[in-house]
Amino acid sequence: MNQHAAPAPIPFIDVAAQRRRLGRAVDEAVARVTAHCQFVMGPEVAALEADLAKFCGAKHAISCASGTDALTLVLMAKGVGPGDAVLVPAFTYAATAEAVALVGATPVFADVDQATFNVTAETLGRALAAAKKAGLKPKAAIPVDLFGLPVDHARILDFARASNLFVLDDAAQGFGGTYRGKRLGTFGLATATSFFPAKPLSCYGDGGAVFTDDDALAAVLRSLRFHGEGVDRSEHVRVGMTGRLDTIQAAILIEKMKIFPDEIEARNRVAKRYGEALGKHVTAPQVPADRTSVWAQYTIRLAAGKRDGFAATLKAEGIPTAIHYRRPMHRQPAYARFPVAEGGVPASERLADEVISLPMHAYLDAATQDRVAQAVKRAAAS
Ligand SMILES: Cc1ncc(COP(=O)(O)O)c(C=O)c1O
């Protein structure tokens, strides 16, 4: 036997484990769609929308083709366009700012709080000042519930009301999380989420949804996602897009919704174990008492300069890591031309140098997690 064999690699997200639990139900759901052949806007789409709305308490759930489309559709519906400013975090996935740029408006980058990784009323305020200084018309804020942790919605909504902005919550990573006892989906004018395979609630490809309590907005979103259709498919009352969720993806999501609450609990158990094992060794993520996270990522912070060595040590032990995000948005080539908050975004820049995410999913068993924790402690100490 080779005493020095490298330890078996573990997955960052174990999609196969969920397949083992749910594969047959999902396969049967897909087979029902291939039997009835209504691949676009089949009955599963409306059924999923009803499930999603019930789950989060929103009046309307409008499924669509991706999280990016979910954001874009709301901006289109609200007529946001050239000359308008939309406040977005500098520390987020590109899609948040991308949706703003796609409608011809200007994303203005707000800093985040380094403890929660999220924008705050204060950091959005400094971005608002920069938007006004640039001569733009501030229209909206898109806070992101980053890594699964809800932002401080009450304070952000107060700020938005006082500043005459609408709030579009980007819950692509946070859907399923709660703020003051309520699931995300009802904070602000609308909430967008993504069903990309790495997200806590995911499908087998691309998908997304918008949530809103506003009847008129919901009707416009349904029209926009289907080429701006009017009373029927032969009438086009606005310029829309091919923004629908495929029936097959809806059928898959209906099955996944059945175990989503249980998976959220499992993710929280995993996060708690990480916190207990690692809290003294690295800067572990904190969850304020009035929210729960869905742990889209378990992201720790290391002293600047330690990250590459740390990742290499873990990799040698078969433990993958990921860096979300190595570059803040204002330093991305395609976004460097857009304004940055007054006073800059120093926390976003610092986090980009310090963060690293550990394996996180609902099926991470205690023994495997112990292996990760021991390796993290060794790597952090070296
Ligand atoms: C914060 C955030 N917003 C938006 C998106 C866009 O979602 P999608 O990839 O489904 O377009 C993602 C994920 O990719 C995301 O992480």
The ligand as a Gaussian input file, in Angstrom:
#p B3LYP/6-31G(d) Opt

LIG

0 1
 C      -25.499000      37.980000      -6.676000
 C      -25.916000      37.395000      -8.001000
 N      -26.779000      38.082000      -8.778000
 C      -27.204000      37.597000      -9.947000
 C      -26.768000      36.369000     -10.407000
 C      -27.203000      35.943000     -11.772000
 O      -27.820000      34.725000     -11.819000
 P      -27.779000      33.839000     -13.173000
 O      -26.425000      33.219000     -13.238000
 O      -28.876000      32.858000     -12.967000
 O      -28.047000      34.757000     -14.311000
 C      -25.884000      35.607000      -9.625000
 C      -25.400000      34.264000     -10.007000
 O      -24.904000      33.930000     -10.998000
 C      -25.437000      36.137000      -8.395000
 O      -24.580000      35.458000      -7.625000

